[in-house]
Amino acid sequence: MTAIMTTALPLPPHSRGKVRDTYRLSDRELLMVSTDRLSAFDVVLPTPIPEKGRVLNQLSLAWFHQTGDLVRNHLSADQSIAPELRSAMPDLEQRSMRVVMAQPVMFECVVRGYLSGSGWKDYQRSGSIAGEPLPAGLRDSDRLPEPIFTPATKALTGHDENISRAELANRAGGELAQTLERLSLLLYRFGAARALERGLILADTKFEFGLLEGDVILIDEVLTPDSSRFWDLKQYQPGGPQPSFDKQYVRDYLEQIGWNKQPPAPPLPDEVVAETSARYLEALRRLNVLSAAGRQ
């Protein structure tokens, strides 16, 4: 299947993110389309990953349905796609979701259940993550005593900035900060439990929220290989990096070649593209949550 870097639909454009192209369906409803673009270290790479957008969208749809009783989300009740839009993009139904327009909360809500990635680097330097002290003597990929909430600013361009919970409360207000933390931990625990049922560890993840009619709602994507770090439970061995079903494979490659993490990003070789695509598809197969998804 041809990889999709950009989309072109007969609709007014609303925005273009690192991964998704969003169009206006009406004054209150949007169509979000997941492309095969991949970002690493907050830079969009020039090489698409075949099937990636389809995997992200299908998993997000399923998780939105499954977590709807925990927190309201931005999915529209009507998920039908007009014939003229399907004609413009044959796999649009698998790549898109209709959502209500919300005011984004400009913070990323990261929850970590295990010590890995940038969290591991922070811990090595300071014994803490985002100002949250952790027990001494932890190893790379160790499970944390309890999941921790480590927010970050959401940068439209450039790099996100990790901030403390206190700084989040200072910037967003105490009530909103508490709600974001409570919902993020609730969603993480739900996703981690469901992943374990399928032999996967949810090491960490990030959520994005919006404001709609006075409610804090879940938006964007949820518990996908782009927003989460999934490990194979059977292969889990703390003390070093873990094989993962996400874009960590690409991050590792980019670290290996010494890229300075500034645009422009280098192209990916064919073998890295093929292996990354296979990992996304394996995550879709392993999570096996699609029975809850589908157009209504």
Phi and psi restraints in degrees (value plus and minus 20) as a CYANA .aco file:
   2 THR   PHI     -88.6   -48.6
   2 THR   PSI     114.4   154.4
   3 ALA   PHI     -95.1   -55.1
   3 ALA   PSI     126.9   166.9
   4 ILE   PHI    -134.8   -94.8
   4 ILE   PSI      92.8   132.8
   5 MET   PHI    -108.2   -68.2
   5 MET   PSI     -60.1   -20.1
   6 THR   PHI    -155.2  -115.2
   6 THR   PSI     140.1   180.1
   7 THR   PHI    -141.1  -101.1
   7 THR   PSI     133.0   173.0
   8 ALA   PHI    -157.7  -117.7
   8 ALA   PSI      87.1   127.1
   9 LEU   PHI    -141.9  -101.9
   9 LEU   PSI     131.8   171.8
  10 PRO   PHI     -96.8   -56.8
  10 PRO   PSI      39.8    79.8
  11 LEU   PHI    -159.7  -119.7
  11 LEU   PSI     134.1   174.1
  12 PRO   PHI     -85.8   -45.8
  12 PRO   PSI     109.7   149.7
  13 PRO   PHI     -90.0   -50.0
  13 PRO   PSI     124.7   164.7
  14 HIS   PHI    -128.8   -88.8
  14 HIS   PSI     -69.5   -29.5
  15 SER   PHI    -183.7  -143.7
  15 SER   PSI     142.6   182.6
  16 ARG   PHI    -150.3  -110.3
  16 ARG   PSI      97.5   137.5
  17 GLY   PHI    -117.0   -77.0
  17 GLY   PSI    -187.9  -147.9
  18 LYS   PHI     -85.8   -45.8
  18 LYS   PSI     -51.4   -11.4
  19 VAL   PHI    -142.9  -102.9
  19 VAL   PSI     -54.4   -14.4
  20 ARG   PHI    -129.9   -89.9
  20 ARG   PSI     123.2   163.2
  21 ASP   PHI    -123.7   -83.7
  21 ASP   PSI     109.5   149.5
  22 THR   PHI    -139.7   -99.7
  22 THR   PSI     116.1   156.1
  23 TYR   PHI    -143.5  -103.5
  23 TYR   PSI     135.7   175.7
  24 ARG   PHI    -109.0   -69.0
  24 ARG   PSI     105.2   145.2
  25 LEU   PHI    -114.5   -74.5
  25 LEU   PSI     -50.9   -10.9
  26 SER   PHI    -182.4  -142.4
  26 SER   PSI    -191.3  -151.3
  27 ASP   PHI     -88.9   -48.9
  27 ASP   PSI     -37.1     2.9
  28 ARG   PHI    -148.3  -108.3
  28 ARG   PSI     -19.1    20.9
  29 GLU   PHI    -151.0  -111.0
  29 GLU   PSI     122.0   162.0
  30 LEU   PHI    -143.3  -103.3
  30 LEU   PSI     138.3   178.3
  31 LEU   PHI    -134.9   -94.9
  31 LEU   PSI      95.3   135.3
  32 MET   PHI    -118.3   -78.3
  32 MET   PSI     106.2   146.2
  33 VAL   PHI    -138.0   -98.0
  33 VAL   PSI     104.3   144.3
  34 SER   PHI    -108.4   -68.4
  34 SER   PSI      99.5   139.5
  35 THR   PHI    -109.6   -69.6
  35 THR   PSI    -195.7  -155.7
  36 ASP   PHI    -118.3   -78.3
  36 ASP   PSI      -5.5    34.5
  37 ARG   PHI     -84.9   -44.9
  37 ARG   PSI     129.2   169.2
  38 LEU   PHI    -151.8  -111.8
  38 LEU   PSI     113.3   153.3
  39 SER   PHI    -130.8   -90.8
  39 SER   PSI     123.7   163.7
  40 ALA   PHI    -158.3  -118.3
  40 ALA   PSI     114.1   154.1
  41 PHE   PHI      34.2    74.2
  41 PHE   PSI      17.1    57.1
  42 ASP   PHI      46.5    86.5
  42 ASP   PSI       2.0    42.0
  43 VAL   PHI    -143.7  -103.7
  43 VAL   PSI     112.0   152.0
  44 VAL   PHI     -95.7   -55.7
  44 VAL   PSI     108.1   148.1
  45 LEU   PHI    -101.0   -61.0
  45 LEU   PSI     133.5   173.5
  46 PRO   PHI     -98.3   -58.3
  46 PRO   PSI     -29.3    10.7
  47 THR   PHI    -128.3   -88.3
  47 THR   PSI     100.4   140.4
  48 PRO   PHI     -96.5   -56.5
  48 PRO   PSI     140.6   180.6
  49 ILE   PHI    -132.4   -92.4
  49 ILE   PSI      87.9   127.9
  50 PRO   PHI     -73.5   -33.5
  50 PRO   PSI     118.4   158.4
  51 GLU   PHI      58.7    98.7
  51 GLU   PSI     -31.8     8.2
  52 LYS   PHI     -78.8   -38.8
  52 LYS   PSI     -67.3   -27.3
  53 GLY   PHI     -82.5   -42.5
  53 GLY   PSI     -59.2   -19.2
  54 ARG   PHI     -83.4   -43.4
  54 ARG   PSI     -62.6   -22.6
  55 VAL   PHI     -82.8   -42.8
  55 VAL   PSI     -67.7   -27.7
  56 LEU   PHI     -79.5   -39.5
  56 LEU   PSI     -64.9   -24.9
  57 ASN   PHI     -88.9   -48.9
  57 ASN   PSI     -64.0   -24.0
  58 GLN   PHI     -84.8   -44.8
  58 GLN   PSI     -60.9   -20.9
  59 LEU   PHI     -86.9   -46.9
  59 LEU   PSI     -63.2   -23.2
  60 SER   PHI     -81.1   -41.1
  60 SER   PSI     -65.2   -25.2
  61 LEU   PHI     -76.8   -36.8
  61 LEU   PSI     -65.4   -25.4
  62 ALA   PHI     -83.9   -43.9
  62 ALA   PSI     -66.2   -26.2
  63 TRP   PHI     -87.2   -47.2
  63 TRP   PSI     -58.0   -18.0
  64 PHE   PHI     -77.9   -37.9
  64 PHE   PSI     -63.7   -23.7
  65 HIS   PHI     -84.2   -44.2
  65 HIS   PSI     -61.6   -21.6
  66 GLN   PHI     -93.6   -53.6
  66 GLN   PSI     -46.6    -6.6
  67 THR   PHI    -120.4   -80.4
  67 THR   PSI     -13.4    26.6
  68 GLY   PHI     -80.4   -40.4
  68 GLY   PSI     -47.4    -7.4
  69 ASP   PHI     -99.7   -59.7
  69 ASP   PSI     -35.7     4.3
  70 LEU   PHI    -108.6   -68.6
  70 LEU   PSI     -61.1   -21.1
  71 VAL   PHI    -174.0  -134.0
  71 VAL   PSI     119.5   159.5
  72 ARG   PHI     -81.9   -41.9
  72 ARG   PSI     124.4   164.4
  73 ASN   PHI    -149.4  -109.4
  73 ASN   PSI     159.8   199.8
  74 HIS   PHI    -110.4   -70.4
  74 HIS   PSI     -14.1    25.9
  75 LEU   PHI     -84.8   -44.8
  75 LEU   PSI     114.5   154.5
  76 SER   PHI     -95.3   -55.3
  76 SER   PSI     130.9   170.9
  77 ALA   PHI     -83.4   -43.4
  77 ALA   PSI     -54.6   -14.6
  78 ASP   PHI    -117.3   -77.3
  78 ASP   PSI      94.6   134.6
  79 GLN   PHI    -127.4   -87.4
  79 GLN   PSI      -3.1    36.9
  80 SER   PHI     -91.5   -51.5
  80 SER   PSI     133.3   173.3
  81 ILE   PHI    -139.5   -99.5
  81 ILE   PSI     109.6   149.6
  82 ALA   PHI     -83.8   -43.8
  82 ALA   PSI     125.4   165.4
  83 PRO   PHI     -76.1   -36.1
  83 PRO   PSI     -59.3   -19.3
  84 GLU   PHI     -85.7   -45.7
  84 GLU   PSI     -47.4    -7.4
  85 LEU   PHI     -96.8   -56.8
  85 LEU   PSI     -59.6   -19.6
  86 ARG   PHI     -82.1   -42.1
  86 ARG   PSI     -55.5   -15.5
  87 SER   PHI     -86.7   -46.7
  87 SER   PSI     -54.1   -14.1
  88 ALA   PHI     -92.7   -52.7
  88 ALA   PSI     -47.8    -7.8
  89 MET   PHI    -165.8  -125.8
  89 MET   PSI      83.9   123.9
  90 PRO   PHI     -76.8   -36.8
  90 PRO   PSI     -53.9   -13.9
  91 ASP   PHI    -122.4   -82.4
  91 ASP   PSI       5.7    45.7
  92 LEU   PHI     -79.7   -39.7
  92 LEU   PSI     -58.7   -18.7
  93 GLU   PHI     -80.4   -40.4
  93 GLU   PSI     -53.2   -13.2
  94 GLN   PHI    -102.3   -62.3
  94 GLN   PSI     -35.2     4.8
  95 ARG   PHI    -129.1   -89.1
  95 ARG   PSI     -23.1    16.9
  96 SER   PHI    -149.7  -109.7
  96 SER   PSI     140.7   180.7
  97 MET   PHI    -164.6  -124.6
  97 MET   PSI     121.6   161.6
  98 ARG   PHI    -107.6   -67.6
  98 ARG   PSI     109.5   149.5
  99 VAL   PHI    -154.3  -114.3
  99 VAL   PSI     133.1   173.1
 100 VAL   PHI    -101.9   -61.9
 100 VAL   PSI     128.5   168.5
 101 MET   PHI     -98.3   -58.3
 101 MET   PSI     107.3   147.3
 102 ALA   PHI    -148.2  -108.2
 102 ALA   PSI     143.1   183.1
 103 GLN   PHI    -107.0   -67.0
 103 GLN   PSI      93.4   133.4
 104 PRO   PHI     -83.8   -43.8
 104 PRO   PSI     120.7   160.7
 105 VAL   PHI    -106.2   -66.2
 105 VAL   PSI     100.5   140.5
 106 MET   PHI    -103.9   -63.9
 106 MET   PSI      29.5    69.5
 107 PHE   PHI    -159.9  -119.9
 107 PHE   PSI     123.2   163.2
 108 GLU   PHI    -114.6   -74.6
 108 GLU   PSI     112.7   152.7
 109 CYS   PHI    -123.7   -83.7
 109 CYS   PSI      74.7   114.7
 110 VAL   PHI    -114.3   -74.3
 110 VAL   PSI     113.9   153.9
 111 VAL   PHI    -141.9  -101.9
 111 VAL   PSI     112.4   152.4
 112 ARG   PHI    -139.8   -99.8
 112 ARG   PSI     104.5   144.5
 113 GLY   PHI    -123.4   -83.4
 113 GLY   PSI     -35.3     4.7
 114 TYR   PHI    -157.1  -117.1
 114 TYR   PSI     138.5   178.5
 115 LEU   PHI    -112.8   -72.8
 115 LEU   PSI      89.0   129.0
 116 SER   PHI    -178.7  -138.7
 116 SER   PSI     147.1   187.1
 117 GLY   PHI      38.7    78.7
 117 GLY   PSI    -155.4  -115.4
 118 SER   PHI     -85.8   -45.8
 118 SER   PSI     -48.7    -8.7
 119 GLY   PHI     -83.2   -43.2
 119 GLY   PSI     -60.7   -20.7
 120 TRP   PHI     -83.6   -43.6
 120 TRP   PSI     -61.0   -21.0
 121 LYS   PHI     -84.4   -44.4
 121 LYS   PSI     -62.4   -22.4
 122 ASP   PHI     -81.3   -41.3
 122 ASP   PSI     -63.8   -23.8
 123 TYR   PHI     -82.7   -42.7
 123 TYR   PSI     -60.9   -20.9
 124 GLN   PHI     -82.0   -42.0
 124 GLN   PSI     -56.0   -16.0
 125 ARG   PHI     -97.3   -57.3
 125 ARG   PSI     -61.0   -21.0
 126 SER   PHI    -148.7  -108.7
 126 SER   PSI     -27.7    12.3
 127 GLY   PHI      53.2    93.2
 127 GLY   PSI      -5.1    34.9
 128 SER   PHI    -168.3  -128.3
 128 SER   PSI     150.0   190.0
 129 ILE   PHI    -150.3  -110.3
 129 ILE   PSI     103.3   143.3
 130 ALA   PHI      30.1    70.1
 130 ALA   PSI      20.8    60.8
 131 GLY   PHI      62.6   102.6
 131 GLY   PSI     -20.4    19.6
 132 GLU   PHI    -115.8   -75.8
 132 GLU   PSI      88.5   128.5
 133 PRO   PHI     -84.6   -44.6
 133 PRO   PSI     122.5   162.5
 134 LEU   PHI    -143.2  -103.2
 134 LEU   PSI     139.3   179.3
 135 PRO   PHI     -79.5   -39.5
 135 PRO   PSI     129.1   169.1
 136 ALA   PHI     -92.5   -52.5
 136 ALA   PSI     135.5   175.5
 137 GLY   PHI      64.9   104.9
 137 GLY   PSI     -10.9    29.1
 138 LEU   PHI     -92.9   -52.9
 138 LEU   PSI     130.2   170.2
 139 ARG   PHI    -125.0   -85.0
 139 ARG   PSI     143.3   183.3
 140 ASP   PHI     -75.9   -35.9
 140 ASP   PSI     109.0   149.0
 141 SER   PHI      56.5    96.5
 141 SER   PSI     -12.2    27.8
 142 ASP   PHI     -84.4   -44.4
 142 ASP   PSI     128.1   168.1
 143 ARG   PHI     -93.9   -53.9
 143 ARG   PSI     116.3   156.3
 144 LEU   PHI     -98.4   -58.4
 144 LEU   PSI     133.7   173.7
 145 PRO   PHI     -75.1   -35.1
 145 PRO   PSI     -59.0   -19.0
 146 GLU   PHI    -165.9  -125.9
 146 GLU   PSI     130.1   170.1
 147 PRO   PHI     -78.4   -38.4
 147 PRO   PSI     122.5   162.5
 148 ILE   PHI    -141.1  -101.1
 148 ILE   PSI     129.5   169.5
 149 PHE   PHI    -119.4   -79.4
 149 PHE   PSI      98.1   138.1
 150 THR   PHI    -149.8  -109.8
 150 THR   PSI      69.5   109.5
 151 PRO   PHI     -91.6   -51.6
 151 PRO   PSI     145.9   185.9
 152 ALA   PHI    -166.4  -126.4
 152 ALA   PSI     135.0   175.0
 153 THR   PHI     -91.0   -51.0
 153 THR   PSI     135.2   175.2
 154 LYS   PHI    -126.8   -86.8
 154 LYS   PSI      87.6   127.6
 155 ALA   PHI    -110.2   -70.2
 155 ALA   PSI     107.7   147.7
 156 LEU   PHI     -89.1   -49.1
 156 LEU   PSI     -53.3   -13.3
 157 THR   PHI    -155.9  -115.9
 157 THR   PSI     133.1   173.1
 158 GLY   PHI      59.0    99.0
 158 GLY   PSI    -179.2  -139.2
 159 HIS   PHI    -116.1   -76.1
 159 HIS   PSI     123.3   163.3
 160 ASP   PHI     -90.4   -50.4
 160 ASP   PSI     139.7   179.7
 161 GLU   PHI    -141.6  -101.6
 161 GLU   PSI     100.9   140.9
 162 ASN   PHI     -88.8   -48.8
 162 ASN   PSI     115.7   155.7
 163 ILE   PHI    -153.0  -113.0
 163 ILE   PSI     142.6   182.6
 164 SER   PHI    -100.7   -60.7
 164 SER   PSI     145.3   185.3
 165 ARG   PHI     -81.9   -41.9
 165 ARG   PSI     -57.4   -17.4
 166 ALA   PHI     -84.5   -44.5
 166 ALA   PSI     -59.2   -19.2
 167 GLU   PHI     -89.4   -49.4
 167 GLU   PSI     -55.8   -15.8
 168 LEU   PHI     -80.3   -40.3
 168 LEU   PSI     -65.9   -25.9
 169 ALA   PHI     -82.0   -42.0
 169 ALA   PSI     -57.0   -17.0
 170 ASN   PHI     -86.7   -46.7
 170 ASN   PSI     -58.7   -18.7
 171 ARG   PHI    -105.3   -65.3
 171 ARG   PSI     -59.8   -19.8
 172 ALA   PHI    -117.6   -77.6
 172 ALA   PSI     -38.2     1.8
 173 GLY   PHI      80.1   120.1
 173 GLY   PSI     122.5   162.5
 174 GLY   PHI     -81.5   -41.5
 174 GLY   PSI     -62.0   -22.0
 175 GLU   PHI     -85.6   -45.6
 175 GLU   PSI     -65.8   -25.8
 176 LEU   PHI     -85.3   -45.3
 176 LEU   PSI     -61.7   -21.7
 177 ALA   PHI     -80.2   -40.2
 177 ALA   PSI     -62.4   -22.4
 178 GLN   PHI     -84.7   -44.7
 178 GLN   PSI     -59.9   -19.9
 179 THR   PHI     -85.0   -45.0
 179 THR   PSI     -63.7   -23.7
 180 LEU   PHI     -80.8   -40.8
 180 LEU   PSI     -62.7   -22.7
 181 GLU   PHI     -86.2   -46.2
 181 GLU   PSI     -65.8   -25.8
 182 ARG   PHI     -81.4   -41.4
 182 ARG   PSI     -66.9   -26.9
 183 LEU   PHI     -87.6   -47.6
 183 LEU   PSI     -58.3   -18.3
 184 SER   PHI     -84.0   -44.0
 184 SER   PSI     -65.2   -25.2
 185 LEU   PHI     -86.5   -46.5
 185 LEU   PSI     -58.4   -18.4
 186 LEU   PHI     -81.5   -41.5
 186 LEU   PSI     -66.1   -26.1
 187 LEU   PHI     -87.9   -47.9
 187 LEU   PSI     -59.2   -19.2
 188 TYR   PHI     -81.3   -41.3
 188 TYR   PSI     -67.1   -27.1
 189 ARG   PHI     -82.7   -42.7
 189 ARG   PSI     -58.6   -18.6
 190 PHE   PHI     -83.5   -43.5
 190 PHE   PSI     -70.0   -30.0
 191 GLY   PHI     -83.9   -43.9
 191 GLY   PSI     -59.1   -19.1
 192 ALA   PHI     -84.3   -44.3
 192 ALA   PSI     -60.2   -20.2
 193 ALA   PHI     -86.0   -46.0
 193 ALA   PSI     -63.3   -23.3
 194 ARG   PHI     -86.1   -46.1
 194 ARG   PSI     -58.7   -18.7
 195 ALA   PHI     -83.7   -43.7
 195 ALA   PSI     -61.9   -21.9
 196 LEU   PHI     -80.7   -40.7
 196 LEU   PSI     -54.3   -14.3
 197 GLU   PHI     -80.6   -40.6
 197 GLU   PSI     -43.5    -3.5
 198 ARG   PHI    -128.4   -88.4
 198 ARG   PSI      -2.5    37.5
 199 GLY   PHI      56.6    96.6
 199 GLY   PSI       3.2    43.2
 200 LEU   PHI    -142.6  -102.6
 200 LEU   PSI     124.8   164.8
 201 ILE   PHI    -119.9   -79.9
 201 ILE   PSI     108.1   148.1
 202 LEU   PHI    -111.4   -71.4
 202 LEU   PSI      75.8   115.8
 203 ALA   PHI     -90.2   -50.2
 203 ALA   PSI     -65.0   -25.0
 204 ASP   PHI    -180.7  -140.7
 204 ASP   PSI     144.7   184.7
 205 THR   PHI    -180.1  -140.1
 205 THR   PSI     146.4   186.4
 206 LYS   PHI    -151.4  -111.4
 206 LYS   PSI     126.7   166.7
 207 PHE   PHI    -141.6  -101.6
 207 PHE   PSI     133.1   173.1
 208 GLU   PHI    -145.3  -105.3
 208 GLU   PSI     123.0   163.0
 209 PHE   PHI    -147.0  -107.0
 209 PHE   PSI     141.7   181.7
 210 GLY   PHI    -159.1  -119.1
 210 GLY   PSI     151.8   191.8
 211 LEU   PHI    -133.0   -93.0
 211 LEU   PSI     108.7   148.7
 212 LEU   PHI    -166.4  -126.4
 212 LEU   PSI     100.0   140.0
 213 GLU   PHI      32.5    72.5
 213 GLU   PSI      19.6    59.6
 214 GLY   PHI      63.3   103.3
 214 GLY   PSI     -22.7    17.3
 215 ASP   PHI    -122.9   -82.9
 215 ASP   PSI     129.9   169.9
 216 VAL   PHI    -109.5   -69.5
 216 VAL   PSI     100.4   140.4
 217 ILE   PHI    -141.8  -101.8
 217 ILE   PSI     136.4   176.4
 218 LEU   PHI    -103.2   -63.2
 218 LEU   PSI     110.8   150.8
 219 ILE   PHI    -152.6  -112.6
 219 ILE   PSI     159.3   199.3
 220 ASP   PHI      52.4    92.4
 220 ASP   PSI    -121.1   -81.1
 221 GLU   PHI    -158.8  -118.8
 221 GLU   PSI     148.1   188.1
 222 VAL   PHI    -170.4  -130.4
 222 VAL   PSI     108.0   148.0
 223 LEU   PHI      33.6    73.6
 223 LEU   PSI      28.3    68.3
 224 THR   PHI    -127.0   -87.0
 224 THR   PSI     148.4   188.4
 225 PRO   PHI     -84.9   -44.9
 225 PRO   PSI     -34.7     5.3
 226 ASP   PHI    -101.8   -61.8
 226 ASP   PSI     -54.7   -14.7
 227 SER   PHI    -120.9   -80.9
 227 SER   PSI     -21.9    18.1
 228 SER   PHI    -160.5  -120.5
 228 SER   PSI     139.1   179.1
 229 ARG   PHI    -132.5   -92.5
 229 ARG   PSI      91.1   131.1
 230 PHE   PHI    -127.9   -87.9
 230 PHE   PSI     113.8   153.8
 231 TRP   PHI    -140.2  -100.2
 231 TRP   PSI     134.7   174.7
 232 ASP   PHI     -99.3   -59.3
 232 ASP   PSI     101.1   141.1
 233 LEU   PHI     -78.9   -38.9
 233 LEU   PSI     -60.7   -20.7
 234 LYS   PHI     -88.0   -48.0
 234 LYS   PSI     -47.5    -7.5
 235 GLN   PHI    -116.0   -76.0
 235 GLN   PSI     -20.8    19.2
 236 TYR   PHI     -85.8   -45.8
 236 TYR   PSI     102.1   142.1
 237 GLN   PHI    -161.0  -121.0
 237 GLN   PSI      78.2   118.2
 238 PRO   PHI     -82.0   -42.0
 238 PRO   PSI     134.1   174.1
 239 GLY   PHI      99.2   139.2
 239 GLY   PSI     -21.9    18.1
 240 GLY   PHI    -193.0  -153.0
 240 GLY   PSI     158.4   198.4
 241 PRO   PHI     -82.0   -42.0
 241 PRO   PSI     131.1   171.1
 242 GLN   PHI    -130.9   -90.9
 242 GLN   PSI     125.0   165.0
 243 PRO   PHI     -78.8   -38.8
 243 PRO   PSI     116.1   156.1
 244 SER   PHI    -154.4  -114.4
 244 SER   PSI     137.5   177.5
 245 PHE   PHI    -122.7   -82.7
 245 PHE   PSI      38.5    78.5
 246 ASP   PHI    -178.1  -138.1
 246 ASP   PSI    -186.5  -146.5
 247 LYS   PHI    -103.8   -63.8
 247 LYS   PSI      -9.6    30.4
 248 GLN   PHI     -80.0   -40.0
 248 GLN   PSI     -50.8   -10.8
 249 TYR   PHI     -79.1   -39.1
 249 TYR   PSI     -61.0   -21.0
 250 VAL   PHI     -90.6   -50.6
 250 VAL   PSI     -62.3   -22.3
 251 ARG   PHI     -77.3   -37.3
 251 ARG   PSI     -64.3   -24.3
 252 ASP   PHI     -81.8   -41.8
 252 ASP   PSI     -61.2   -21.2
 253 TYR   PHI     -82.3   -42.3
 253 TYR   PSI     -64.8   -24.8
 254 LEU   PHI     -86.0   -46.0
 254 LEU   PSI     -55.8   -15.8
 255 GLU   PHI     -85.5   -45.5
 255 GLU   PSI     -59.7   -19.7
 256 GLN   PHI     -83.8   -43.8
 256 GLN   PSI     -58.2   -18.2
 257 ILE   PHI    -104.9   -64.9
 257 ILE   PSI     -23.0    17.0
 258 GLY   PHI      60.3   100.3
 258 GLY   PSI       2.9    42.9
 259 TRP   PHI     -81.5   -41.5
 259 TRP   PSI     120.6   160.6
 260 ASN   PHI    -101.4   -61.4
 260 ASN   PSI     -15.5    24.5
 261 LYS   PHI      46.1    86.1
 261 LYS   PSI       3.1    43.1
 262 GLN   PHI    -138.1   -98.1
 262 GLN   PSI     125.6   165.6
 263 PRO   PHI     -86.0   -46.0
 263 PRO   PSI     129.7   169.7
 264 PRO   PHI    -101.6   -61.6
 264 PRO   PSI     128.0   168.0
 265 ALA   PHI     -99.9   -59.9
 265 ALA   PSI     131.3   171.3
 266 PRO   PHI     -96.4   -56.4
 266 PRO   PSI     133.6   173.6
 267 PRO   PHI     -87.6   -47.6
 267 PRO   PSI     135.5   175.5
 268 LEU   PHI    -116.3   -76.3
 268 LEU   PSI     120.0   160.0
 269 PRO   PHI     -90.0   -50.0
 269 PRO   PSI     138.6   178.6
 270 ASP   PHI     -75.8   -35.8
 270 ASP   PSI     -59.6   -19.6
 271 GLU   PHI     -88.7   -48.7
 271 GLU   PSI     -52.9   -12.9
 272 VAL   PHI     -90.8   -50.8
 272 VAL   PSI     -59.6   -19.6
 273 VAL   PHI     -81.6   -41.6
 273 VAL   PSI     -67.9   -27.9
 274 ALA   PHI     -83.5   -43.5
 274 ALA   PSI     -62.4   -22.4
 275 GLU   PHI     -87.8   -47.8
 275 GLU   PSI     -58.5   -18.5
 276 THR   PHI     -86.9   -46.9
 276 THR   PSI     -64.2   -24.2
 277 SER   PHI     -79.4   -39.4
 277 SER   PSI     -61.6   -21.6
 278 ALA   PHI     -82.9   -42.9
 278 ALA   PSI     -56.2   -16.2
 279 ARG   PHI     -89.3   -49.3
 279 ARG   PSI     -59.2   -19.2
 280 TYR   PHI     -83.8   -43.8
 280 TYR   PSI     -64.8   -24.8
 281 LEU   PHI     -85.5   -45.5
 281 LEU   PSI     -55.1   -15.1
 282 GLU   PHI     -87.2   -47.2
 282 GLU   PSI     -57.2   -17.2
 283 ALA   PHI     -81.9   -41.9
 283 ALA   PSI     -62.2   -22.2
 284 LEU   PHI     -81.1   -41.1
 284 LEU   PSI     -63.8   -23.8
 285 ARG   PHI     -88.0   -48.0
 285 ARG   PSI     -63.5   -23.5
 286 ARG   PHI     -90.3   -50.3
 286 ARG   PSI     -59.8   -19.8
 287 LEU   PHI     -89.3   -49.3
 287 LEU   PSI     -54.2   -14.2
 288 ASN   PHI      29.8    69.8
 288 ASN   PSI      28.1    68.1
 289 VAL   PHI    -127.6   -87.6
 289 VAL   PSI     -10.6    29.4
 290 LEU   PHI     -91.4   -51.4
 290 LEU   PSI     -33.6     6.4
 291 SER   PHI     -82.9   -42.9
 291 SER   PSI     -41.0    -1.0
 292 ALA   PHI    -110.4   -70.4
 292 ALA   PSI     -29.6    10.4
 293 ALA   PHI    -110.6   -70.6
 293 ALA   PSI    -191.6  -151.6
 294 GLY   PHI      99.6   139.6
 294 GLY   PSI     137.1   177.1
 295 ARG   PHI     -96.5   -56.5
 295 ARG   PSI     117.7   157.7
